[in-house]
Amino acid sequence: MNIDQELDTRGLNCPLPILKAKKALTAMQSGQLLKVLATDAGSLRDFAAFAKQTGNELIEQQTIGNEFVHVLKRK
């Protein structure tokens, strides 16, 4: 997977990871991939809902230890 941008939101709680991801995606081109690192357990459902609402595609979600990795594809 070719990640175009990585965003570190570890240590931030909802809604900050979503807001930062939204801002990053706005600056990206259609089809580009954004990888978001988070520590907020709620980010799993938050990013799923965010993708559904915005039309961006949630490519992958992983839990690695106490960190959560989300990969979104810009619509």
C-alpha positions in Angstrom: 0.0 0.0 0.0 1.4 3.4 -1.0 0.6 5.9 1.7 0.6 9.5 0.5 0.4 11.2 3.9 0.7 10.0 7.5 -1.0 11.8 10.4 0.0 11.2 14.0 -3.0 11.9 16.4 -1.7 9.7 19.2 -2.6 11.2 22.6 -5.6 13.2 21.2 -9.2 12.4 22.0 -12.3 12.6 19.9 -13.1 14.7 18.0 -9.5 15.9 17.3 -8.3 12.9 15.3 -11.3 13.2 13.0 -10.9 17.0 12.6 -7.2 16.7 11.8 -7.9 13.9 9.3 -10.6 16.0 7.6 -8.2 18.9 7.3 -5.5 16.7 5.8 -7.9 15.0 3.4 -9.1 18.4 2.1 -5.5 19.2 1.0 -5.1 15.8 -0.7 -6.0 14.8 -4.2 -8.7 12.2 -5.1 -7.4 8.7 -4.8 -4.6 9.5 -2.4 -4.2 7.5 0.9 -4.0 9.0 4.4 -2.8 6.9 7.3 -3.9 8.1 10.7 -2.3 6.8 14.0 -4.5 7.2 17.0 -4.7 6.0 20.7 -8.4 6.9 21.2 -10.3 3.5 21.3 -13.4 5.4 20.0 -11.5 6.2 16.8 -12.4 2.8 15.4 -16.1 3.6 15.2 -15.5 7.4 14.6 -13.5 6.8 11.5 -16.0 4.3 10.1 -18.8 6.8 10.6 -16.6 9.6 9.2 -15.9 7.6 6.0 -19.6 6.8 5.5 -20.7 10.4 6.0 -18.0 12.0 3.8 -17.8 9.5 1.0 -14.1 8.9 1.6 -13.2 5.2 1.6 -12.0 3.5 4.8 -9.4 1.1 3.3 -8.1 -0.5 6.5 -8.3 -0.4 10.3 -5.8 -2.2 12.6 -5.3 -2.4 16.3 -1.6 -2.7 17.2 -1.2 -2.9 21.0 -2.9 0.2 22.3 -2.7 2.1 19.0 -5.2 2.2 16.2 -4.2 2.6 12.5 -6.8 3.9 10.0 -6.1 4.2 6.3 -8.5 6.4 4.3 -8.7 7.0 0.5 -9.7 10.5 -0.5 -12.8 10.5 -2.6 
